[in-house]
Amino acid sequence: MVLVTNSKQSAFSNQLSAISFQQSAFSNQLMRYAHATRTAIGSKPG
């Protein structure tokens, strides 16, 4: 019984860490995109 609960908990925490990893990867992508956009805007002849 305890083993079942533990495996469920670890599966849940694995899911949570996977979600937070996806979130950080997504925000990293956003940062890169924003940086590229700023660079493109800054390099345009004005």
N, C-alpha and C positions, 0 to 999 in steps of 0.2 A: 504493500500500500504506500509506504513511504517512498519506495523507488519510483512508483508511477508518478507521484506528486513531484518528485525531484526532476524527473525527465520532462514532465510538462513545464515546470518552471524554467528549466534550462533551455527548452525549445522556445519558450516565450521570450527569455532574455536574449537568445540568439536572434530572434526576429527583431527585437528592439534595437540591438546593436547593428543589425543589417539596415534597418530603417535610418538610424542616425548616420550610418556610413553613407547611405544614398543621399541624405540631406546635405552632408558636408561636401560630397562630390558635386552635387547640384549647385551649391553656393560657390564652390571653387570655379565651376563653369561660368556662373554668372559674373564672378569677379573678373575672370579672363575676358569675357565678352565685353564687360564695361570698360576694361582697360584697353582692349582693341578698339572699341568705339571712340574712346577719348583720344587715343593715338591717331586714329584716322582723321578725326575732326581737327586735331591740333596740327596735323601735317598738311592739311588742305591749304593751298595758297589763298590768303585772305587779304 
